[in-house]
Amino acid sequence: MLVMHEQQCEACSPDSPQLTEAELKALRPEIPKWDVVEENGIKRLRRRFEFTDFAAGLEFVNNIGKLAEQENHHPRIVLEYSKVIVYWWTHAIKGLHKNDVIMASKTDIYYDAYIKRSPRGDNEDEVERASKQSFPASDSPSHG
């Protein structure tokens, strides 16, 4: 059996079946960093990705957009300064389909490749990250 990121999305229609709880549970090991969330009664996959700056997050978003166009399956993407939140679900069925797991897995593969090729990637020291969160550049502590 192919792993999820090696599969292609299939066309869905409003009568395509949503993943059952058992099917979703069986597929979860393929996407362990993704959360299953429910918004407006619709289950979605969600993951937050960390970056060193806005440009890196924007590059990631653009590449996920290209991937979405290739597969004809489109996510909701939220871009902030150093983070990107990606949501996958199937609009036609108002829930989760195997396509969403495929795309979440492909998103993970792209992110892992980005981190490996990035000179700094997302591997900054936890103390440095916590310091940036506590004292963003615009709110640096005063010394006086």
N, C-alpha and C positions, 0 to 999 in steps of 0.2 A: 504494500500500500504506500502511495506517495505521502510525504509529509505535507502539511497544509500549504506551506509557502511555495511548493512546487506545483500546486494545482491552479487551475484557471476558474474564474467566476463563471457561473452559468446564468443565463437570462432568467429573470424572475417575473412572475405576474402576480396579481392580487390573490390568486388561488394557490400559489406556491406554499408549501408547508413551512411553518416556523419550526426551529429546532425544539425538540422536546427537552424537558429537564434532563433526562437520561443521556440524550445525544450531546447536550451542552456539557454535561459533567464529563463525558468521555473525551470531548475535545479540549477541555480546559488545560490539560498538560501541554498542549501545543502553544498556549498563550498565557503562561502563568503570571505575567506582570499586568495583565488586563483585569479590570474590575467589571462586573456585570452590574449595571445601574438601571434604574427605571425612572423615566421622566415622562410625565403625561400618560402614564399607563403603557409606555413602550419600553421594552428591554433594549439596552444598548451596551456595547463594549466601550470602555473608556480607559485611556492610559495617559499619564502625564510624562512628558519627556523634558529633560533638563539640558540647557545649553549654556555656553559661556557668555553669549551676547545675542542681541537681536538678529544680527546678520546670519549667524549660524542657525537660529530657529527659522528664519525666513527661507534659507536654503533648504532646510528639511521640509518645510511646508510646500515649497515649489516642487520638490521631488515627489512628495506624497501625492500632490496634484497630478503630476505626470503619470504616476502609477495608477491613480484613480481613473484617469482618462483611458489608459491602455486597457484596463479591466472593465470599463464602463460601470463602475461602482464607486460612488462618491461619499466621502465622510463629511462630518462637521469637524472643522478645525478651528481652535482658538489659539491665537498667537499673542503672547505677551513678551515682555523684554527678554527673559532668559528661559521661557518655558513654552511648550506647545502641548495642548491637550487635544487628543484625537478621539473622536467617537465614530464607531462603525455600527450601523444597523441597516436593515433593508426597508426602505421607505414604502415599497409596494405592498409589503405584508405587515407593516407596522410592528416589526419585531426582528428577532435574530434568525438568520439563515446561515447555512454553511459558508456562503460567500463572505460573511462578516468575519468569521474565524480565519478564512484564507487571507483576507486583506489585513487583519490585525497581525497575523504571522508575517506577512510580507513587510508590513510597517516595521516590525521588530528587526527583521533581517537588514533593512535599510539603515535603521538607527544604529545597530551594532557595527555595520560597515563604516558608517560615518564616524563613530567614536574611535574605531581602530585607525582610520586614516587622518583624523584630526590631530594636529600637533599637541593640543592640550586636551581636546575632547571634553568629556564630562567627568574627568577623573580628578578634579580638584580636591584638595584635602577637606575633610568634613569640617574642621575648625574654620578654615577660610570661607567655606560655603555658609556656615552659621553666622560668621561675622558679617558677610555681605547681606544676609537676610536681616540681621539685626540693625546694621548700619549701611543702608544702600548709599551709593555714591552721592546722591542728592541730600542725604541726611547724615553725613559723617559726623562723628562726635566732635564737639569743640574741645580744644585744648587751651584753656586760658583761664 
